[in-house]
Amino acid sequence: MRTYELIAPCHFGLEAVLKKEIYDLGYEVSKVEDGRVTFIGDEEAVCRSNIFLRTAERVLIKIGSYKAETFEELFEKTKALPWEEYIPEDGRFWVKKASSIKSKLFSPSDIQSIMKKAMVERMKQSYHKNWFDENGADYPIRVFLMKDEVTAALDTSGESLHRRGYRLLKSMAPVTETLAAALIMLSPWKSDRILVDPFCGSGTFPIEAAMMAANIAPGMNRGFLAESWENLITKKEWYDAFDEANEIVNTNIDIDIQGYDIDGSIVKAARENAKSAGVDQLIHFQERPISQLSHPKKYGFLITNPPYGERLEEKTALPQIYGDLGNSFRALDSWSAYILTSYEDVEKYMGRKADKNRKIYNGMLKTYFYQFLGPKPPKRPKHD
């Protein structure tokens, strides 16, 4: 089998979570940079990483990297890459996205157009023809420029991996599925502990947690662009990876995951999303304001993304919302709280300083993941 360098982009600040996921899948990580992790894998790895990785945004096959400070250099060095080894004669190819940081070449549209021309010139030489119909499968290229270092890669995923296929209905300001999964993984929550999201919105935190608990691979109910690349990956590789995902699912588990929201229509939407994800029987959703948050059991987890006050009319409501959250949390004996927000007064209303605090970009918005740790539950006695 052919070995590739695979690049998995992720949310800034969550590279360590993705790195661990890749190791756990059995692959060797070769590089960790801001917002992406590079690892080594074959065709099987392309299929498995698309289906199983919970925190990656997509999976890219690296074609090459080189230094380019002028458009002439960009053209010549792009042309020197072996595009014909990846893109068949009838393939539809284009530079879908170019991003540039601290580089002399910074116009995305110019970078895209020059690289496409260079790719065409290379393909003309390789396939001995002057015109390409491009009526076959799609082969979109993504390009990163960082300090004049160009990395060109082929996008195997198509739609971003946060689109699991279950979120049919969305609330106003949802957290993406990949971010929700990463934040749950940053906490010590395990499926034998209670998890409550009191601002559940469309249900992303409870659904992602339930999918983890039931061993449901995040990509098992969606398609991927590279499924049509029969020149690179056989159908059998995809079938085997999907079969592996199906075999390990176990929804026959005893679990306590709950999602509350003050808006009844949103709670209904969350239930529909959970049903679509195959975990509706594992989550209890309820219309309930934050002021009525309570639970009889100890050592549970609040993992949530409360309103930030991005819209002006919300701002005035924030002291009340976070005040109620703080009061409810203090009444939950020995619980831990994990809160993603850009609201700066969260510690004031929680009544204590966070034990840990992590900066995370939610889209373009700088947020913080506040971690208020409760005591660990006593160890259960071992039975012979």
N, C-alpha and C positions, 0 to 999 in steps of 0.2 A: 504493500500500500504506500501511496505517496504521503510524505510528511509535509505539513504546512506550519507556518507561523500564523497563529490565529489571534486576532485582537478583539477583546470584549470591552467596549465602552461602558461606563457606569456613572452614577451620580458622583460628583466631586465630594470627597470626604468618606466615601464608602468602598474604596479600593481594597482594603484589608478584608472586608466581608466577602467580596467577589473572589479574591485570591484564595481564601479558604474553601469556598464552594468549588473552585476549579481543582484544587488539590484533592478534595473529597470525591470528585468525579474520576480522579485517577490520572490527571494530566500534570505535566511539568510546567510551572510558571517560569518564564524567561525574563520578564521585565514588568515592573509596576511603575506607572507614571500617573500624573494628575488626571483622573477621569478615565483611565483605561488600564487594562491588564493584558499582557501578551503571554500566550502559552503555546506549547507545541502539541500538535495532534494530527491525526490522519482524517480520511473521509468519515470514518465512524465518529470521530470527535466532533466534526462539524454537525452531524445529526444530533448526537447526544447533548452537546452543549446548548444547541438551540432549544431542545425539548426540556432539559433538566435545570438549567441555570435560572435561579429566581431573581438574581439582582443585576444581571447584565442587560444592557439596552439593546444590543444586537451582537451578532458574531460575524467578524470580517476575516477574509483570507488576505494576508499581506502579500502584495505582489512585489513590492520593493521599496527601498528608501534611499535617498540621495540628497546632496546639498544643492540648492539652486538659489542664486541671488539675482538672476536676470531671467526674463522670459525666454531668451534664447537657450539658456542653460536648462530651463524647465522643459522646453520642447525636446531638446536633444536627449536629455536623460530619461524623459518619459518614453521617448521612441526606442530607447535602448532596452527597455523592459520586455520580457517574453510574453506579450499579451496573447499571442496565438496559443500558448499552452493552457490558457484559461477560457478564452472566448472563441467559440466555433465560428465558422464562416458566415452562418446566418444569424449569429447572436446580435441582439439589440444592446448596444453599449453606449454609455454616456457617463459624465462625471456628475453624479446626483448632488453631491454637496462638497464644498471646499471650505475649510476654516483655516484662518491664519492668525498666529499669535507671535508677536515680537519678530516678524520677518519682513524682509525688504519687499517681497511680493505679497500684497495684501488684498487685492481686488478679487473676490470670489468668482465673479462672472468671467474675468479675464483668465484666471487660472483654469476654470472649467473649459473654456473654449480652446485655449492653447493645448491643454492636455488631450482633449478629444481629437484635435487635428494631428497631434503626435501619434496617438493610438491608431488612427486611420492610416497614417503613413507606414507604420510598422506592419499593420495587417495587410496592406497592399503588397508589401515585399514578401510577407509570409505566404499569402494565399494567391499571389500572382494574378491579382485582378484590380481594377481601378474603381469599382463601384460595389457597395455592399447594400443589399436590400434590407438587412436588419429586420427580418420578419420572423425570427425564431424567438427563443427564450430571452428574458431580460437579464442583463449583467451590469447592474449599476455600480459605479466606482465611488468611493468616498476618499477624500484627500485631506490630510492634516499637515499644516506647515507650522513648525515650532522652531524658532531661532534659525530660520532658513533651511531646516531639515524637512524634506518632503517625504511623507509616507503615503503610498497609494495602496488601497485595499479594496477588495471585492466584497460587496454586501450580500451575505448568504441568507439573511433573515427576511428581508422585505419590510413588512410592517414592523415597527419597534416591538421588542419582546415584552414590553409592559402591556401590550394588547393581548391578554390571555384568551380573549373570546368570551368571557363571562359577563363583562360589565356592559350590559345592554342599556342600563339607565344610570345616569350620573347626577351627582349633586353639584352645587354651585362651584366649590373649590376643592376638587378631589385630590388626594395624594395618589401618585401613580402606583400601580401594583408592584413594580420593581422597588420603589422607595419604601413602600409599606413592608415588603418582605425583608428588606435590608435592616430596617429599624427593629423589626421583631427579632431578627437574628442578632442584633447588637445587645438585646436584653437577654437575661438568663432564662426567659420563659421556656418551659417545656410543656408538652401536652398533658402532663399530670397536674399542672397548676391552672388556676382560674385566670381567665383573661377577659377583661371588660373594656369596651370602647364606648365612653359615654357621649361622644360626638361622632357617631359611626357614619353619618352621611350615607353614601351609596354602599357601605359595608366592606370597604377594601381591607382594613386591618383584620376584622374577624374572619373574612373569607380566606385571606392569605394564610392566617394562622391555622385555620381548619384544613386547608390544602396541605400544609406542612405536616400536620398531625396525621392526616390520612394518607400521606405519601403520594399525593396526586401531583405529578409533574406539571409545572406551570404551562408548558407548551404542548400538552398532549391533545388538546382540543382545538388546535389551529393549524394553519398551513405555513410553509416557509418557501421563500423564493427559490432556494437552491434545490427544492424537490424537482424542478423542471430542468436541472442541469445534468442531463444524463451523460454528458462528456466528462464530467468530473466525479459525480457521485451516483452509484447505481440505486435503483428503486429498492433493492434488497436491503441496503444500508439503512434507508429510512424505515422500511417495514420492521427491521430488527429492533431499531431504537424505539419505535412506537410500541412494539410488543413488550419490550423491557419495561416501559413506563406503565403499561396496562397490568402487567403481572404483579407489580409491587403495591398497587393501590389496596388500601384496607380502610373502609369506612365503618367497619364494625368495631368501633372504639368508644370508650366511655370518656367523655370530655365535657368541660364546662367553659364555653365561649359565649359571650353575650355582647350585643350591640344595642345601644340606646340612641334615640334622637328625639328632639322636641317636635319635629315635623313628621306627622303621620304618613304623608304621601312619600317622604324620603325613606321611611322605615319599610313601606310596602315595596319600594324600588329595590332596597337592600335585600329583601327576601327573594325577590325575583332574580337578582344577580347571584345570590347564594345557590338558588335552585339551578341556575344555568351552569354554575361551577361544580355542581354535584355534591354540595356540602350543606344544603339547607337543613338536613336532619341533625347536623352537628352544632348549629348556632341558634341561640334564642335571641330574636330581635324584638324590641319593645319600644313603643312611643313613651318617652319619659324625659322630663327635664333634668338638667344636671343637679338641681337642688334636691331631687329625690333619689339620687344615686345612693344605693346601699347594698350590702351583701352580708349574709350571716357568717360566711366562712372566712378563715384567716389566710394570710400569705398569698394573696392574689396579686394580679398585675393590672394596672390601668395603662393601656398603650393607646394614645389618642392624638388627634390633630385638631385642637379647638379653633374657633374663628380667630383670625389675626387682626381684623379691623382694617383690611385693605380698602374697603369701601367706607366712605365717611359716615354713613348712617349706622354702620356697625360699631365704629370707634367708641361712641358714647355708651354702648351696651357692654363693653369689655370688662370694666371693673366689676359689674354684677356677675357676669359669666365666670370670670376667674375667681371671684370671691366665693361663689357657690361651689366651684370646683375644689378650692382649698378647704372649705368647710366640710365638704363630703369626704374628701381624702383623709382629713384628720380623724374622721369618725370610722374609717376603715382600719381596723386594728391590724397592724403588722403588714400592710400592703406596700407595694412599690408602685411608683408612677413614672411613666416615660412619656414626655410631652414634647411634640414638635410644634414650634410656634415662632413667629417673629416678634411677638408681644414682649416688650422689655420688662414689664412689671410682674411677670409670672411668679418669680420667687417671693416677692412681697405678699402676693395673695395666697401662695402655698404655705406661707408662714415659716419658711426655712430656706436656707441656701441649698441649691442642688448639689448632690454628691459628685455628679459628673455633668459635663456640659460639652456638647460637640457641635461645631459649626457645620451645617449642611446646606447646600443649595437646592431648594425646591423649585426647579425651573431656573429662572433668573433671580428669584427672591432668596436673599440670605436669611436662613432660619437657624434656630438652635434646638438641639435635642436635649432637653433637660431631663436628668435622671435622678429621681428621688428614691433612694434605696431603702427598702424595709429589711427587717431581720430575716435571716435564712430560716426556713422551717427546720424543726428538729429532725435528726436522721431517724428513719424508721428502723425499728429493731430487725435484725436479720433472723430469718427462720431457717432452722436446719432442715 
